[in-house]
Amino acid sequence: NSQTALQKKNDSLTQLKKQIDFQQEQIKQLQKDRIMFVRQEREYLRKGQTPPAHLKTMLENNQKNLISQKENIQSLQSRYRNLEAEYDKIIARLKALE
């Protein structure tokens, strides 16, 4: 019945929301890491030194990971909206039959 479908909808959306929240926390950590890497890079430059290659690599990897996480979040948000719409259709049909 529609109550069962509503419960399944809520369970599914809760799981997706948890995934989105986790990805957002990952982005926050990556942004904190980026700030630290940029500060290190600036410190080398301030001293007139060339930043080490590994620091440049870490900054590049951090940027790639940030982009990837943002894409993951967009994908999850799209799945959330699609799933919500699909369940809403199902629930409306079930309520019409009740």
NUVEXBA-390672 format. One record per atom (N, C-alpha, C): residue number from 1; residue in one letter; atom name; x, y, z negated. Coordinates in steps of 0.05 Angstrom, whole numbers, plus 5000, padded with zeros to 4 digits. Atoms other than C-alpha are relative to their C-alpha. Last residue first. Layout:
// residues N
<doza NUM,a,CA,<X,Y,Z>>,
...
***
This chain:
// residues 98
<doza 98,e,N,<5010,5006,5027>>,
<doza 98,e,CA,<4862,5055,5044>>,
<doza 98,e,C,<4972,5010,4995>>,
<doza 97,l,N,<5012,5026,5001>>,
<doza 97,l,CA,<4876,5054,5119>>,
<doza 97,l,C,<4987,4993,4973>>,
<doza 96,a,N,<5023,4999,4983>>,
<doza 96,a,CA,<4888,5129,5124>>,
<doza 96,a,C,<4985,4973,5000>>,
<doza 95,k,N,<5022,4985,5014>>,
<doza 95,k,CA,<4933,5125,5064>>,
<doza 95,k,C,<4975,5001,5016>>,
<doza 94,l,N,<5010,5017,5021>>,
<doza 94,l,CA,<4975,5072,5099>>,
<doza 94,l,C,<4977,5013,4984>>,
<doza 93,r,N,<5016,5021,4987>>,
<doza 93,r,CA,<4982,5114,5161>>,
<doza 93,r,C,<4988,4982,4979>>,
<doza 92,a,N,<5024,4988,4990>>,
<doza 92,a,CA,<5004,5175,5120>>,
<doza 92,a,C,<4982,4979,5013>>,
<doza 91,i,N,<5018,4995,5023>>,
<doza 91,i,CA,<5053,5132,5081>>,
<doza 91,i,C,<4974,5012,5010>>,
<doza 90,i,N,<5010,5026,5010>>,
<doza 90,i,CA,<5085,5106,5145>>,
<doza 90,i,C,<4979,5004,4978>>,
<doza 89,k,N,<5018,5011,4979>>,
<doza 89,k,CA,<5091,5175,5175>>,
<doza 89,k,C,<4987,4974,4990>>,
<doza 88,d,N,<5024,4983,5001>>,
<doza 88,d,CA,<5121,5203,5111>>,
<doza 88,d,C,<4979,4991,5020>>,
<doza 87,y,N,<5017,5009,5022>>,
<doza 87,y,CA,<5169,5144,5109>>,
<doza 87,y,C,<4975,5016,4998>>,
<doza 86,e,N,<5010,5027,4994>>,
<doza 86,e,CA,<5195,5161,5178>>,
<doza 86,e,C,<4982,4990,4978>>,
<doza 85,a,N,<5022,4997,4980>>,
<doza 85,a,CA,<5201,5235,5162>>,
<doza 85,a,C,<4987,4973,5007>>,
<doza 84,e,N,<5023,4987,5014>>,
<doza 84,e,CA,<5241,5220,5098>>,
<doza 84,e,C,<4976,5003,5019>>,
<doza 83,l,N,<5012,5020,5017>>,
<doza 83,l,CA,<5286,5172,5136>>,
<doza 83,l,C,<4975,5011,4985>>,
<doza 82,n,N,<5013,5019,4983>>,
<doza 82,n,CA,<5300,5223,5190>>,
<doza 82,n,C,<4985,4978,4984>>,
<doza 81,r,N,<5023,4987,4987>>,
<doza 81,r,CA,<5315,5278,5140>>,
<doza 81,r,C,<4984,4980,5017>>,
<doza 80,y,N,<5020,4994,5021>>,
<doza 80,y,CA,<5360,5234,5098>>,
<doza 80,y,C,<4975,5011,5012>>,
<doza 79,r,N,<5013,5025,5007>>,
<doza 79,r,CA,<5396,5206,5160>>,
<doza 79,r,C,<4978,5004,4979>>,
<doza 78,s,N,<5017,5007,4978>>,
<doza 78,s,CA,<5410,5277,5182>>,
<doza 78,s,C,<4984,4974,4995>>,
<doza 77,q,N,<5023,4982,5002>>,
<doza 77,q,CA,<5436,5295,5113>>,
<doza 77,q,C,<4980,4995,5023>>,
<doza 76,l,N,<5017,5009,5022>>,
<doza 76,l,CA,<5480,5233,5115>>,
<doza 76,l,C,<4975,5018,4997>>,
<doza 75,s,N,<5013,5025,4991>>,
<doza 75,s,CA,<5508,5252,5183>>,
<doza 75,s,C,<4981,4990,4979>>,
<doza 74,q,N,<5020,4993,4979>>,
<doza 74,q,CA,<5521,5324,5161>>,
<doza 74,q,C,<4985,4975,5009>>,
<doza 73,i,N,<5023,4988,5014>>,
<doza 73,i,CA,<5555,5298,5098>>,
<doza 73,i,C,<4978,5008,5020>>,
<doza 72,n,N,<5015,5021,5014>>,
<doza 72,n,CA,<5599,5251,5138>>,
<doza 72,n,C,<4975,5012,4986>>,
<doza 71,e,N,<5016,5015,4980>>,
<doza 71,e,CA,<5618,5308,5185>>,
<doza 71,e,C,<4984,4978,4987>>,
<doza 70,k,N,<5022,4983,4992>>,
<doza 70,k,CA,<5638,5350,5125>>,
<doza 70,k,C,<4983,4987,5021>>,
<doza 69,q,N,<5020,5000,5022>>,
<doza 69,q,CA,<5679,5293,5097>>,
<doza 69,q,C,<4976,5017,5008>>,
<doza 68,s,N,<5014,5027,5000>>,
<doza 68,s,CA,<5715,5283,5164>>,
<doza 68,s,C,<4978,5000,4978>>,
<doza 67,i,N,<5018,5002,4976>>,
<doza 67,i,CA,<5731,5357,5170>>,
<doza 67,i,C,<4984,4975,5000>>,
<doza 66,l,N,<5021,4981,5005>>,
<doza 66,l,CA,<5759,5359,5099>>,
<doza 66,l,C,<4980,4999,5023>>,
<doza 65,n,N,<5018,5012,5019>>,
<doza 65,n,CA,<5799,5296,5112>>,
<doza 65,n,C,<4976,5018,4994>>,
<doza 64,k,N,<5014,5021,4986>>,
<doza 64,k,CA,<5831,5326,5174>>,
<doza 64,k,C,<4979,4987,4982>>,
<doza 63,q,N,<5019,4987,4982>>,
<doza 63,q,CA,<5848,5389,5135>>,
<doza 63,q,C,<4984,4979,5015>>,
<doza 62,n,N,<5021,4988,5016>>,
<doza 62,n,CA,<5879,5349,5079>>,
<doza 62,n,C,<4979,5012,5018>>,
<doza 61,n,N,<5017,5022,5008>>,
<doza 61,n,CA,<5919,5308,5129>>,
<doza 61,n,C,<4976,5010,4983>>,
<doza 60,e,N,<5014,5009,4976>>,
<doza 60,e,CA,<5947,5372,5159>>,
<doza 60,e,C,<4980,4977,4994>>,
<doza 59,l,N,<5019,4979,4993>>,
<doza 59,l,CA,<5964,5401,5091>>,
<doza 59,l,C,<4984,4991,5025>>,
<doza 58,m,N,<5021,5001,5020>>,
<doza 58,m,CA,<5997,5336,5069>>,
<doza 58,m,C,<4978,5021,5006>>,
<doza 57,t,N,<5016,5025,4995>>,
<doza 57,t,CA,<6037,5333,5133>>,
<doza 57,t,C,<4976,4998,4981>>,
<doza 56,k,N,<5016,4994,4976>>,
<doza 56,k,CA,<6060,5405,5123>>,
<doza 56,k,C,<4982,4977,5007>>,
<doza 55,l,N,<5021,4981,5008>>,
<doza 55,l,CA,<6081,5387,5053>>,
<doza 55,l,C,<4982,5008,5023>>,
<doza 54,h,N,<5022,5015,5013>>,
<doza 54,h,CA,<6117,5325,5078>>,
<doza 54,h,C,<4978,5018,4990>>,
<doza 53,a,N,<5018,5012,4980>>,
<doza 53,a,CA,<6156,5368,5127>>,
<doza 53,a,C,<4977,4985,4987>>,
<doza 52,p,N,<4993,5028,4992>>,
<doza 52,p,CA,<6185,5410,5071>>,
<doza 52,p,C,<4979,4988,5019>>,
<doza 51,p,N,<5015,5020,5015>>,
<doza 51,p,CA,<6168,5485,5071>>,
<doza 51,p,C,<5008,4972,5010>>,
<doza 50,t,N,<5019,5014,4983>>,
<doza 50,t,CA,<6224,5526,5103>>,
<doza 50,t,C,<4986,4979,4983>>,
<doza 49,q,N,<4994,5027,4992>>,
<doza 49,q,CA,<6257,5571,5052>>,
<doza 49,q,C,<4978,4989,5018>>,
<doza 48,g,N,<4985,5000,4975>>,
<doza 48,g,CA,<6256,5646,5045>>,
<doza 48,g,C,<5008,4973,5010>>,
<doza 47,k,N,<4971,5003,5006>>,
<doza 47,k,CA,<6237,5643,4972>>,
<doza 47,k,C,<5017,5000,5025>>,
<doza 46,r,N,<4993,4976,5016>>,
<doza 46,r,CA,<6168,5671,4989>>,
<doza 46,r,C,<5030,4999,4993>>,
<doza 45,l,N,<4997,4978,4981>>,
<doza 45,l,CA,<6162,5618,5044>>,
<doza 45,l,C,<5009,5025,4985>>,
<doza 44,y,N,<4977,5005,4984>>,
<doza 44,y,CA,<6174,5562,4994>>,
<doza 44,y,C,<5006,5024,5019>>,
<doza 43,e,N,<4978,4997,5018>>,
<doza 43,e,CA,<6124,5592,4945>>,
<doza 43,e,C,<5027,4995,5016>>,
<doza 42,r,N,<4994,4972,5003>>,
<doza 42,r,CA,<6074,5601,5002>>,
<doza 42,r,C,<5024,5005,4982>>,
<doza 41,e,N,<4988,4991,4975>>,
<doza 41,e,CA,<6078,5527,5018>>,
<doza 41,e,C,<5008,5030,4998>>,
<doza 40,q,N,<4973,5011,4998>>,
<doza 40,q,CA,<6068,5508,4946>>,
<doza 40,q,C,<5013,5010,5025>>,
<doza 39,r,N,<4984,4986,5020>>,
<doza 39,r,CA,<6008,5554,4940>>,
<doza 39,r,C,<5029,4991,5002>>,
<doza 38,v,N,<4994,4973,4988>>,
<doza 38,v,CA,<5980,5525,5005>>,
<doza 38,v,C,<5017,5016,4981>>,
<doza 37,f,N,<4980,5004,4978>>,
<doza 37,f,CA,<5987,5454,4977>>,
<doza 37,f,C,<5007,5027,5012>>,
<doza 36,m,N,<4974,5007,5012>>,
<doza 36,m,CA,<5952,5473,4911>>,
<doza 36,m,C,<5022,4998,5022>>,
<doza 35,i,N,<4990,4975,5013>>,
<doza 35,i,CA,<5895,5508,4947>>,
<doza 35,i,C,<5028,4995,4988>>,
<doza 34,r,N,<4991,4982,4979>>,
<doza 34,r,CA,<5888,5447,4993>>,
<doza 34,r,C,<5011,5026,4987>>,
<doza 33,d,N,<4973,5010,4991>>,
<doza 33,d,CA,<5884,5400,4933>>,
<doza 33,d,C,<5011,5019,5021>>,
<doza 32,k,N,<4981,4994,5022>>,
<doza 32,k,CA,<5827,5442,4904>>,
<doza 32,k,C,<5028,4991,5008>>,
<doza 31,q,N,<4995,4971,5000>>,
<doza 31,q,CA,<5792,5440,4971>>,
<doza 31,q,C,<5019,5008,4978>>,
<doza 30,l,N,<4982,4994,4977>>,
<doza 30,l,CA,<5801,5364,4976>>,
<doza 30,l,C,<5006,5030,5001>>,
<doza 29,q,N,<4973,5009,5007>>,
<doza 29,q,CA,<5771,5357,4906>>,
<doza 29,q,C,<5020,5006,5022>>,
<doza 28,k,N,<4990,4982,5021>>,
<doza 28,k,CA,<5711,5399,4924>>,
<doza 28,k,C,<5028,4993,4992>>,
<doza 27,i,N,<4992,4975,4987>>,
<doza 27,i,CA,<5702,5359,4988>>,
<doza 27,i,C,<5011,5020,4980>>,
<doza 26,q,N,<4975,5005,4986>>,
<doza 26,q,CA,<5703,5294,4950>>,
<doza 26,q,C,<5010,5025,5014>>,
<doza 25,e,N,<4980,5000,5021>>,
<doza 25,e,CA,<5649,5322,4903>>,
<doza 25,e,C,<5028,4995,5013>>,
<doza 24,q,N,<4996,4972,5007>>,
<doza 24,q,CA,<5607,5337,4964>>,
<doza 24,q,C,<5021,5003,4978>>,
<doza 23,q,N,<4985,4988,4979>>,
<doza 23,q,CA,<5616,5266,4989>>,
<doza 23,q,C,<5006,5029,4994>>,
<doza 22,f,N,<4973,5011,5002>>,
<doza 22,f,CA,<5592,5239,4922>>,
<doza 22,f,C,<5018,5013,5021>>,
<doza 21,d,N,<4988,4988,5024>>,
<doza 21,d,CA,<5531,5284,4923>>,
<doza 21,d,C,<5029,4992,4997>>,
<doza 20,i,N,<4995,4973,4993>>,
<doza 20,i,CA,<5514,5261,4994>>,
<doza 20,i,C,<5014,5015,4977>>,
<doza 19,q,N,<4978,5000,4982>>,
<doza 19,q,CA,<5520,5189,4973>>,
<doza 19,q,C,<5008,5028,5008>>,
<doza 18,k,N,<4977,5007,5015>>,
<doza 18,k,CA,<5476,5200,4913>>,
<doza 18,k,C,<5025,5000,5018>>,
<doza 17,k,N,<4993,4976,5015>>,
<doza 17,k,CA,<5425,5235,4957>>,
<doza 17,k,C,<5025,4995,4983>>,
<doza 16,l,N,<4987,4982,4981>>,
<doza 16,l,CA,<5425,5175,5004>>,
<doza 16,l,C,<5009,5026,4986>>,
<doza 15,q,N,<4974,5012,4993>>,
<doza 15,q,CA,<5410,5128,4946>>,
<doza 15,q,C,<5016,5019,5019>>,
<doza 14,t,N,<4982,4997,5023>>,
<doza 14,t,CA,<5356,5174,4920>>,
<doza 14,t,C,<5027,4989,5006>>,
<doza 13,l,N,<4990,4973,5000>>,
<doza 13,l,CA,<5325,5177,4989>>,
<doza 13,l,C,<5018,5006,4977>>,
<doza 12,s,N,<4982,4996,4977>>,
<doza 12,s,CA,<5320,5102,4993>>,
<doza 12,s,C,<5012,5028,5000>>,
<doza 11,d,N,<4976,5016,5005>>,
<doza 11,d,CA,<5290,5095,4924>>,
<doza 11,d,C,<5021,5005,5021>>,
<doza 10,n,N,<4985,4986,5021>>,
<doza 10,n,CA,<5240,5152,4936>>,
<doza 10,n,C,<5026,4985,4993>>,
<doza 9,k,N,<4990,4975,4989>>,
<doza 9,k,CA,<5218,5122,5002>>,
<doza 9,k,C,<5018,5014,4979>>,
<doza 8,k,N,<4977,5007,4983>>,
<doza 8,k,CA,<5212,5053,4971>>,
<doza 8,k,C,<5013,5025,5012>>,
<doza 7,q,N,<4978,5008,5018>>,
<doza 7,q,CA,<5168,5082,4916>>,
<doza 7,q,C,<5025,4993,5016>>,
<doza 6,l,N,<4990,4976,5013>>,
<doza 6,l,CA,<5125,5119,4967>>,
<doza 6,l,C,<5023,4993,4982>>,
<doza 5,a,N,<4984,4986,4980>>,
<doza 5,a,CA,<5118,5055,5008>>,
<doza 5,a,C,<5012,5026,4988>>,
<doza 4,t,N,<4975,5016,4997>>,
<doza 4,t,CA,<5095,5017,4946>>,
<doza 4,t,C,<5018,5014,5020>>,
<doza 3,q,N,<4984,4996,5024>>,
<doza 3,q,CA,<5045,5073,4930>>,
<doza 3,q,C,<5027,4985,5002>>,
<doza 2,s,N,<4985,4975,4998>>,
<doza 2,s,CA,<5020,5073,5002>>,
<doza 2,s,C,<5017,5006,4975>>,
<doza 1,n,N,<5017,4976,5000>>,
<doza 1,n,CA,<5000,5000,5000>>,
<doza 1,n,C,<5017,5025,5000>>,
***
